[in-house]
Amino acid sequence: MQDKTVRCDQCSAEAWVSVNIAQHGQLDFCLHHYNANSVQLHAEGWVITNDERTSLTPNRLIESDPAPAE
């Protein structure tokens, strides 16, 4: 996904995580919005289809909310 044109569906920042569910399709999230919504998304059955968080530098990860346990 690390195409700079993929943007967060909530705020248009660079997207780092994509999730998908059959009846709704795909959503792309920046770090902030993925972390803010991940628990609810996974509870509803959304599945990560692309996760670029491992390509981030440690400083970038520290600036974001911690990733939830899966």
C-alpha positions in Angstrom: 0.0 0.0 0.0 2.8 2.4 0.6 1.6 4.4 -2.4 1.6 8.0 -1.3 -1.7 8.5 -3.0 -3.6 6.2 -0.6 -5.2 8.4 2.0 -7.1 7.9 5.3 -10.8 7.8 4.7 -11.4 9.9 7.8 -8.8 12.7 7.5 -6.9 12.4 4.2 -3.6 11.8 5.9 -1.3 9.2 4.5 -2.8 5.7 5.1 -0.9 2.9 6.8 -3.6 0.3 7.4 -6.3 -1.1 5.2 -9.2 -3.1 6.5 -11.9 -5.0 4.6 -15.3 -6.6 5.3 -17.4 -8.2 2.6 -20.6 -6.1 2.9 -18.8 -2.8 3.1 -15.6 -3.1 1.1 -12.3 -1.5 2.1 -11.3 1.4 4.4 -7.9 3.0 4.6 -6.6 4.6 7.9 -3.8 6.8 9.1 -2.1 5.6 12.3 -4.3 7.9 14.5 -7.6 6.8 13.1 -6.8 3.1 12.9 -5.7 3.1 16.5 -8.8 5.1 17.5 -11.2 2.7 15.7 -9.4 -0.7 15.6 -11.2 -2.3 18.6 -14.6 -1.6 17.2 -13.6 -2.5 13.6 -12.3 -5.9 14.7 -15.3 -6.5 16.9 -17.5 -5.9 13.8 -15.5 -8.4 11.7 -13.2 -6.1 9.7 -10.0 -7.8 8.8 -6.6 -6.1 8.1 -5.7 -6.6 4.4 -2.7 -4.3 4.4 -0.5 -3.2 7.3 2.4 -0.9 6.6 3.1 0.0 10.2 6.2 -2.2 10.3 7.8 0.1 7.7 7.6 3.1 10.0 10.6 4.5 11.8 10.6 4.1 15.6 10.1 7.8 16.1 7.0 7.8 13.9 5.5 4.9 15.9 6.2 6.7 19.3 4.3 9.7 18.1 1.2 7.6 17.4 -1.1 5.8 19.8 0.0 2.3 20.7 -1.3 -0.5 18.4 -3.9 -2.7 20.1 -3.2 -6.3 20.9 -4.7 -8.6 18.3 
